[in-house]
Amino acid sequence: MPSRRLLIVGLIAFAAAIAGVFIGRAVSDPPKASETELHALLHERLDLTSAQEAKLEQIEARFAGRRRTLETEMRAANIRLAQAIEAEHGYGPRVTEAIDHTHDVMGALQKETLRHLFAMRAILDDDQARMFDRSVVKALTADAQ
């Protein structure tokens, strides 16, 4: 009987680890092609002025710091989820709370990303903003096509 319990705990821990990897990859994977295209648009095709470039660098530096913080929180949330699964061996209140926390952190990262996009857009002139908007829509719908 003890070996069966150990096997079950091992399987649950393994499943939690796999889930953590997938969630972690979703949050911290290298930029997708659409994100790279958006940054290429900003830096190469929008013909930014030096003042716009300077503002863009500040915006990107602020976002990079916030993103790192949220990615660290996401890794901590994954650990918390794994610990809850290991402790409860099922879908109990600790697992539910850990999942909710993970979703909160993912939502915060998405909100920060959108704030970052709107901050970048705010430094553009009308023509640049139209090109930027088309690129953002393309980036957001790329996986749906």
N, CA and C atoms as a LAMMPS dump frame, in Angstrom:
ITEM: TIMESTEP
0
ITEM: NUMBER OF ATOMS
435
ITEM: BOX BOUNDS ff ff ff
-5.0000000000000000e+02 5.0000000000000000e+02
-5.0000000000000000e+02 5.0000000000000000e+02
-5.0000000000000000e+02 5.0000000000000000e+02
ITEM: ATOMS id mol type element x y z
1 1 1 N 0.814 -1.208 0
2 1 2 C 0 0 0
3 1 3 C 0.857 1.273 0
4 2 1 N 1.931 1.354 0.812
5 2 2 C 2.753 2.568 0.782
6 2 3 C 3.386 2.817 -0.583
7 3 1 N 3.756 1.762 -1.297
8 3 2 C 4.364 1.976 -2.612
9 3 3 C 3.333 2.503 -3.609
10 4 1 N 2.083 2.095 -3.466
11 4 2 C 1.025 2.611 -4.341
12 4 3 C 0.817 4.102 -4.094
13 5 1 N 0.806 4.501 -2.836
14 5 2 C 0.645 5.912 -2.481
15 5 3 C 1.822 6.723 -3.028
16 6 1 N 3.026 6.191 -2.914
17 6 2 C 4.218 6.861 -3.422
18 6 3 C 4.133 7.024 -4.936
19 7 1 N 3.649 5.996 -5.62
20 7 2 C 3.474 6.062 -7.065
21 7 3 C 2.468 7.154 -7.439
22 8 1 N 1.367 7.226 -6.716
23 8 2 C 0.342 8.239 -6.987
24 8 3 C 0.904 9.643 -6.759
25 9 1 N 1.618 9.835 -5.655
26 9 2 C 2.226 11.138 -5.375
27 9 3 C 3.22 11.499 -6.478
28 10 1 N 4.001 10.518 -6.895
29 10 2 C 4.964 10.759 -7.97
30 10 3 C 4.289 11.17 -9.261
31 11 1 N 3.202 10.494 -9.607
32 11 2 C 2.473 10.831 -10.831
33 11 3 C 1.856 12.226 -10.753
34 12 1 N 1.322 12.556 -9.602
35 12 2 C 0.728 13.893 -9.431
36 12 3 C 1.816 14.963 -9.528
37 13 1 N 2.947 14.728 -8.879
38 13 2 C 4.052 15.696 -8.951
39 13 3 C 4.544 15.843 -10.384
40 14 1 N 4.616 14.719 -11.104
41 14 2 C 5.043 14.769 -12.496
42 14 3 C 4.054 15.585 -13.334
43 15 1 N 2.76 15.342 -13.13
44 15 2 C 1.735 16.086 -13.87
45 15 3 C 1.807 17.577 -13.55
46 16 1 N 2.049 17.904 -12.283
47 16 2 C 2.177 19.315 -11.896
48 16 3 C 3.394 19.945 -12.56
49 17 1 N 4.478 19.201 -12.609
50 17 2 C 5.687 19.729 -13.242
51 17 3 C 5.45 19.99 -14.725
52 18 1 N 4.79 19.059 -15.396
53 18 2 C 4.49 19.239 -16.817
54 18 3 C 3.588 20.456 -17.022
55 19 1 N 2.564 20.591 -16.185
56 19 2 C 1.67 21.75 -16.289
57 19 3 C 2.449 23.037 -16.068
58 20 1 N 3.352 23.026 -15.102
59 20 2 C 4.171 24.209 -14.835
60 20 3 C 5.049 24.574 -16.009
61 21 1 N 5.601 23.577 -16.68
62 21 2 C 6.439 23.836 -17.859
63 21 3 C 5.613 24.494 -18.954
64 22 1 N 4.428 23.939 -19.225
65 22 2 C 3.594 24.515 -20.273
66 22 3 C 3.161 25.942 -19.938
67 23 1 N 2.771 26.179 -18.709
68 23 2 C 2.367 27.529 -18.303
69 23 3 C 3.566 28.469 -18.364
70 24 1 N 4.707 28.004 -17.866
71 24 2 C 5.916 28.821 -17.9
72 24 3 C 6.334 29.167 -19.312
73 25 1 N 6.248 28.199 -20.221
74 25 2 C 6.605 28.459 -21.619
75 25 3 C 5.66 29.477 -22.242
76 26 1 N 4.391 29.391 -21.881
77 26 2 C 3.416 30.342 -22.424
78 26 3 C 3.732 31.761 -21.985
79 27 1 N 4.256 31.895 -20.787
80 27 2 C 4.54 33.223 -20.24
81 27 3 C 5.915 33.732 -20.656
82 28 1 N 6.9 32.859 -20.715
83 28 2 C 8.265 33.357 -20.888
84 28 3 C 8.968 32.857 -22.131
85 29 1 N 8.245 32.347 -23.111
86 29 2 C 8.879 31.935 -24.353
87 29 3 C 9.503 33.14 -25.041
88 30 1 N 10.481 32.912 -25.909
89 30 2 C 11.014 34.029 -26.685
90 30 3 C 9.886 34.676 -27.479
91 31 1 N 10.047 35.924 -27.839
92 31 2 C 8.97 36.603 -28.56
93 31 3 C 8.553 35.83 -29.805
94 32 1 N 7.266 35.799 -30.054
95 32 2 C 6.755 35.159 -31.255
96 32 3 C 7.074 36.049 -32.443
97 33 1 N 6.974 35.463 -33.621
98 33 2 C 7.295 36.207 -34.841
99 33 3 C 6.491 37.494 -34.923
100 34 1 N 5.217 37.459 -34.516
101 34 2 C 4.375 38.651 -34.597
102 34 3 C 4.888 39.752 -33.671
103 35 1 N 5.387 39.391 -32.478
104 35 2 C 5.961 40.384 -31.569
105 35 3 C 7.232 40.969 -32.172
106 36 1 N 8.043 40.111 -32.761
107 36 2 C 9.273 40.566 -33.385
108 36 3 C 8.953 41.505 -34.544
109 37 1 N 7.926 41.158 -35.332
110 37 2 C 7.509 42.013 -36.438
111 37 3 C 7.073 43.387 -35.934
112 38 1 N 6.375 43.417 -34.8
113 38 2 C 5.91 44.688 -34.25
114 38 3 C 7.096 45.564 -33.853
115 39 1 N 8.084 44.962 -33.212
116 39 2 C 9.257 45.738 -32.83
117 39 3 C 10.063 46.163 -34.055
118 40 1 N 10.127 45.309 -35.065
119 40 2 C 10.81 45.693 -36.304
120 40 3 C 10.093 46.877 -36.947
121 41 1 N 8.766 46.844 -36.922
122 41 2 C 7.996 47.958 -37.468
123 41 3 C 8.361 49.245 -36.741
124 42 1 N 8.371 49.177 -35.425
125 42 2 C 8.659 50.374 -34.637
126 42 3 C 10.049 50.922 -34.931
127 43 1 N 11.026 50.045 -34.963
128 43 2 C 12.413 50.504 -35.045
129 43 3 C 12.914 50.714 -36.473
130 44 1 N 12.296 50.058 -37.436
131 44 2 C 12.851 50.117 -38.784
132 44 3 C 11.938 50.763 -39.818
133 45 1 N 10.65 50.568 -39.701
134 45 2 C 9.77 50.986 -40.784
135 45 3 C 8.938 52.225 -40.498
136 46 1 N 8.89 52.667 -39.252
137 46 2 C 8.052 53.828 -38.94
138 46 3 C 8.811 55.144 -39.043
139 47 1 N 10.088 55.073 -39.303
140 47 2 C 10.9 56.28 -39.451
141 47 3 C 10.698 57.219 -38.258
142 48 1 N 10.987 56.687 -37.071
143 48 2 C 10.827 57.46 -35.846
144 48 3 C 11.849 58.584 -35.763
145 49 1 N 11.441 59.67 -35.147
146 49 2 C 12.379 60.763 -34.896
147 49 3 C 13.282 60.355 -33.728
148 50 1 N 14.335 61.099 -33.528
149 50 2 C 15.229 60.774 -32.4
150 50 3 C 14.499 60.957 -31.069
151 51 1 N 13.599 61.926 -30.991
152 51 2 C 12.815 62.128 -29.763
153 51 3 C 11.894 60.922 -29.52
154 52 1 N 11.262 60.425 -30.587
155 52 2 C 10.409 59.247 -30.448
156 52 3 C 11.235 58.028 -30.034
157 53 1 N 12.399 57.856 -30.631
158 53 2 C 13.289 56.737 -30.284
159 53 3 C 13.657 56.776 -28.803
160 54 1 N 13.981 57.971 -28.313
161 54 2 C 14.357 58.116 -26.9
162 54 3 C 13.189 57.748 -25.985
163 55 1 N 11.987 58.23 -26.338
164 55 2 C 10.802 57.892 -25.537
165 55 3 C 10.518 56.388 -25.601
166 56 1 N 10.68 55.806 -26.785
167 56 2 C 10.442 54.38 -26.951
168 56 3 C 11.401 53.562 -26.089
169 57 1 N 12.648 53.968 -26.036
170 57 2 C 13.625 53.261 -25.194
171 57 3 C 13.216 53.3 -23.722
172 58 1 N 12.725 54.442 -23.267
173 58 2 C 12.268 54.556 -21.877
174 58 3 C 11.065 53.643 -21.621
175 59 1 N 10.124 53.645 -22.557
176 59 2 C 8.926 52.815 -22.428
177 59 3 C 9.326 51.342 -22.376
178 60 1 N 10.218 50.943 -23.263
179 60 2 C 10.637 49.541 -23.308
180 60 3 C 11.417 49.142 -22.056
181 61 1 N 12.222 50.035 -21.533
182 61 2 C 12.982 49.727 -20.308
183 61 3 C 12.041 49.529 -19.12
184 62 1 N 11.032 50.396 -19.009
185 62 2 C 10.053 50.24 -17.919
186 62 3 C 9.314 48.916 -18.041
187 63 1 N 8.896 48.596 -19.255
188 63 2 C 8.149 47.363 -19.461
189 63 3 C 9.028 46.136 -19.201
190 64 1 N 10.262 46.175 -19.622
191 64 2 C 11.162 45.028 -19.415
192 64 3 C 11.277 44.702 -17.928
193 65 1 N 11.405 45.724 -17.098
194 65 2 C 11.489 45.5 -15.66
195 65 3 C 10.202 44.914 -15.104
196 66 1 N 9.09 45.46 -15.515
197 66 2 C 7.788 44.968 -15.031
198 66 3 C 7.533 43.545 -15.518
199 67 1 N 7.914 43.29 -16.769
200 67 2 C 7.723 41.945 -17.326
201 67 3 C 8.558 40.92 -16.561
202 68 1 N 9.803 41.25 -16.273
203 68 2 C 10.655 40.335 -15.5
204 68 3 C 10.023 40.035 -14.138
205 69 1 N 9.502 41.07 -13.493
206 69 2 C 8.853 40.887 -12.193
207 69 3 C 7.67 39.94 -12.302
208 70 1 N 6.831 40.144 -13.305
209 70 2 C 5.649 39.296 -13.471
210 70 3 C 6.026 37.872 -13.875
211 71 1 N 7.068 37.722 -14.662
212 71 2 C 7.516 36.372 -15.02
213 71 3 C 8.058 35.643 -13.793
214 72 1 N 8.721 36.356 -12.905
215 72 2 C 9.176 35.76 -11.645
216 72 3 C 7.977 35.355 -10.799
217 73 1 N 6.965 36.217 -10.745
218 73 2 C 5.734 35.886 -10.018
219 73 3 C 5.053 34.657 -10.626
220 74 1 N 5.12 34.543 -11.952
221 74 2 C 4.51 33.393 -12.613
222 74 3 C 5.234 32.11 -12.234
223 75 1 N 6.546 32.144 -12.196
224 75 2 C 7.303 30.96 -11.776
225 75 3 C 6.954 30.593 -10.332
226 76 1 N 6.832 31.587 -9.474
227 76 2 C 6.454 31.335 -8.075
228 76 3 C 5.043 30.757 -7.998
229 77 1 N 4.145 31.26 -8.83
230 77 2 C 2.769 30.746 -8.85
231 77 3 C 2.753 29.286 -9.304
232 78 1 N 3.604 28.936 -10.255
233 78 2 C 3.687 27.542 -10.704
234 78 3 C 4.175 26.635 -9.578
235 79 1 N 5.14 27.115 -8.825
236 79 2 C 5.643 26.339 -7.686
237 79 3 C 4.533 26.159 -6.655
238 80 1 N 3.817 27.235 -6.392
239 80 2 C 2.709 27.177 -5.435
240 80 3 C 1.641 26.183 -5.896
241 81 1 N 1.354 26.169 -7.189
242 81 2 C 0.393 25.216 -7.735
243 81 3 C 0.9 23.783 -7.563
244 82 1 N 2.161 23.569 -7.87
245 82 2 C 2.728 22.224 -7.711
246 82 3 C 2.666 21.773 -6.256
247 83 1 N 2.964 22.671 -5.343
248 83 2 C 2.902 22.328 -3.916
249 83 3 C 1.478 22.013 -3.479
250 84 1 N 0.517 22.76 -3.995
251 84 2 C -0.887 22.513 -3.651
252 84 3 C -1.336 21.159 -4.186
253 85 1 N -0.94 20.837 -5.4
254 85 2 C -1.294 19.534 -5.975
255 85 3 C -0.663 18.415 -5.161
256 86 1 N 0.578 18.604 -4.806
257 86 2 C 1.274 17.592 -4.018
258 86 3 C 0.628 17.417 -2.644
259 87 1 N 0.18 18.502 -2.052
260 87 2 C -0.426 18.438 -0.715
261 87 3 C -1.834 17.852 -0.741
262 88 1 N -2.615 18.195 -1.762
263 88 2 C -4.02 17.787 -1.767
264 88 3 C -4.301 16.512 -2.558
265 89 1 N -3.442 16.212 -3.5
266 89 2 C -3.635 15.02 -4.338
267 89 3 C -4.98 15.041 -5.059
268 90 1 N -5.446 16.21 -5.366
269 90 2 C -6.712 16.344 -6.077
270 90 3 C -7.053 17.805 -6.253
271 91 1 N -8.244 18.037 -6.775
272 91 2 C -8.693 19.399 -7.083
273 91 3 C -9.385 19.981 -5.863
274 92 1 N -8.57 20.35 -4.866
275 92 2 C -9.109 20.882 -3.624
276 92 3 C -9.017 22.387 -3.55
277 93 1 N -9.288 22.95 -2.379
278 93 2 C -9.297 24.408 -2.216
279 93 3 C -7.923 25.052 -2.428
280 94 1 N -6.844 24.398 -2.021
281 94 2 C -5.508 24.973 -2.242
282 94 3 C -5.161 24.989 -3.727
283 95 1 N -5.529 23.932 -4.432
284 95 2 C -5.273 23.879 -5.877
285 95 3 C -6.094 24.968 -6.568
286 96 1 N -7.353 25.086 -6.188
287 96 2 C -8.219 26.114 -6.777
288 96 3 C -7.643 27.506 -6.535
289 97 1 N -7.217 27.766 -5.315
290 97 2 C -6.624 29.065 -4.985
291 97 3 C -5.347 29.309 -5.791
292 98 1 N -4.525 28.279 -5.921
293 98 2 C -3.273 28.422 -6.671
294 98 3 C -3.55 28.685 -8.155
295 99 1 N -4.546 28.011 -8.7
296 99 2 C -4.921 28.246 -10.102
297 99 3 C -5.421 29.679 -10.277
298 100 1 N -6.268 30.131 -9.367
299 100 2 C -6.777 31.506 -9.441
300 100 3 C -5.638 32.512 -9.374
301 101 1 N -4.672 32.253 -8.5
302 101 2 C -3.516 33.152 -8.392
303 101 3 C -2.713 33.161 -9.693
304 102 1 N -2.517 31.982 -10.284
305 102 2 C -1.796 31.884 -11.555
306 102 3 C -2.503 32.7 -12.627
307 103 1 N -3.821 32.592 -12.685
308 103 2 C -4.595 33.356 -13.667
309 103 3 C -4.49 34.857 -13.41
310 104 1 N -4.47 35.256 -12.135
311 104 2 C -4.319 36.675 -11.801
312 104 3 C -2.99 37.214 -12.325
313 105 1 N -1.924 36.435 -12.141
314 105 2 C -0.599 36.882 -12.604
315 105 3 C -0.56 36.939 -14.129
316 106 1 N -1.13 35.923 -14.787
317 106 2 C -1.179 35.939 -16.253
318 106 3 C -1.978 37.144 -16.748
319 107 1 N -3.09 37.44 -16.083
320 107 2 C -3.896 38.601 -16.458
321 107 3 C -3.147 39.902 -16.248
322 108 1 N -2.394 39.987 -15.163
323 108 2 C -1.597 41.194 -14.909
324 108 3 C -0.554 41.382 -16
325 109 1 N 0.068 40.291 -16.445
326 109 2 C 1.058 40.393 -17.518
327 109 3 C 0.405 40.855 -18.818
328 110 1 N -0.774 40.332 -19.11
329 110 2 C -1.467 40.753 -20.318
330 110 3 C -1.845 42.237 -20.243
331 111 1 N -2.319 42.685 -19.089
332 111 2 C -2.672 44.098 -18.925
333 111 3 C -1.444 44.988 -19.065
334 112 1 N -0.336 44.585 -18.462
335 112 2 C 0.907 45.361 -18.573
336 112 3 C 1.366 45.431 -20.027
337 113 1 N 1.219 44.33 -20.746
338 113 2 C 1.609 44.303 -22.162
339 113 3 C 0.767 45.287 -22.955
340 114 1 N -0.532 45.33 -22.686
341 114 2 C -1.4 46.271 -23.401
342 114 3 C -1.084 47.722 -23.022
343 115 1 N -0.812 47.965 -21.751
344 115 2 C -0.41 49.326 -21.347
345 115 3 C 0.861 49.735 -22.094
346 116 1 N 1.78 48.777 -22.223
347 116 2 C 3.034 49.003 -22.939
348 116 3 C 2.75 49.353 -24.405
349 117 1 N 1.86 48.607 -25.038
350 117 2 C 1.517 48.886 -26.436
351 117 3 C 0.903 50.271 -26.591
352 118 1 N -0.025 50.623 -25.691
353 118 2 C -0.666 51.933 -25.798
354 118 3 C 0.316 53.071 -25.495
355 119 1 N 1.259 52.821 -24.604
356 119 2 C 2.286 53.833 -24.331
357 119 3 C 3.152 54.057 -25.568
358 120 1 N 3.493 52.968 -26.249
359 120 2 C 4.273 53.109 -27.484
360 120 3 C 3.462 53.841 -28.543
361 121 1 N 2.202 53.483 -28.675
362 121 2 C 1.347 54.106 -29.688
363 121 3 C 1.215 55.607 -29.451
364 122 1 N 1.2 56.007 -28.188
365 122 2 C 0.996 57.416 -27.836
366 122 3 C 2.107 58.33 -28.345
367 123 1 N 3.276 57.786 -28.638
368 123 2 C 4.371 58.632 -29.113
369 123 3 C 4.403 58.765 -30.634
370 124 1 N 3.476 58.095 -31.311
371 124 2 C 3.466 58.063 -32.773
372 124 3 C 2.583 59.16 -33.357
373 125 1 N 2.919 59.575 -34.587
374 125 2 C 2.021 60.494 -35.283
375 125 3 C 0.892 59.668 -35.906
376 126 1 N -0.049 60.331 -36.564
377 126 2 C -1.246 59.641 -37.063
378 126 3 C -0.921 58.529 -38.065
379 127 1 N -0.043 58.805 -39.026
380 127 2 C 0.304 57.78 -40.014
381 127 3 C 1.022 56.598 -39.358
382 128 1 N 1.939 56.892 -38.469
383 128 2 C 2.649 55.835 -37.765
384 128 3 C 1.68 55.007 -36.922
385 129 1 N 0.736 55.674 -36.288
386 129 2 C -0.236 54.984 -35.435
387 129 3 C -1.102 54.03 -36.254
388 130 1 N -1.488 54.43 -37.462
389 130 2 C -2.287 53.548 -38.312
390 130 3 C -1.503 52.278 -38.67
391 131 1 N -0.237 52.449 -39.03
392 131 2 C 0.604 51.28 -39.341
393 131 3 C 0.779 50.403 -38.096
394 132 1 N 0.978 51.034 -36.967
395 132 2 C 1.144 50.328 -35.704
396 132 3 C -0.116 49.522 -35.382
397 133 1 N -1.278 50.161 -35.522
398 133 2 C -2.555 49.495 -35.238
399 133 3 C -2.728 48.251 -36.109
400 134 1 N -2.409 48.377 -37.401
401 134 2 C -2.53 47.217 -38.297
402 134 3 C -1.607 46.086 -37.838
403 135 1 N -0.407 46.43 -37.41
404 135 2 C 0.538 45.412 -36.954
405 135 3 C 0.077 44.75 -35.657
406 136 1 N -0.496 45.529 -34.751
407 136 2 C -1 44.966 -33.496
408 136 3 C -2.146 44.003 -33.779
409 137 1 N -3.076 44.406 -34.636
410 137 2 C -4.203 43.539 -34.973
411 137 3 C -3.677 42.252 -35.623
412 138 1 N -2.717 42.386 -36.501
413 138 2 C -2.119 41.202 -37.157
414 138 3 C -1.472 40.29 -36.103
415 139 1 N -0.738 40.875 -35.159
416 139 2 C -0.076 40.084 -34.116
417 139 3 C -1.086 39.358 -33.242
418 140 1 N -2.175 40.02 -32.916
419 140 2 C -3.17 39.425 -32.036
420 140 3 C -4.028 38.357 -32.721
421 141 1 N -4.115 38.423 -34.034
422 141 2 C -4.958 37.46 -34.747
423 141 3 C -4.15 36.412 -35.5
424 142 1 N -2.83 36.477 -35.429
425 142 2 C -1.976 35.552 -36.185
426 142 3 C -2.253 34.092 -35.848
427 143 1 N -2.426 33.773 -34.576
428 143 2 C -2.672 32.392 -34.169
429 143 3 C -4.069 31.922 -34.549
430 144 1 N -4.988 32.854 -34.762
431 144 2 C -6.367 32.486 -35.07
432 144 3 C -6.544 32.125 -36.547
433 145 1 N -5.551 32.452 -37.353
434 145 2 C -5.689 32.211 -38.797
435 145 3 C -5.004 30.944 -39.211
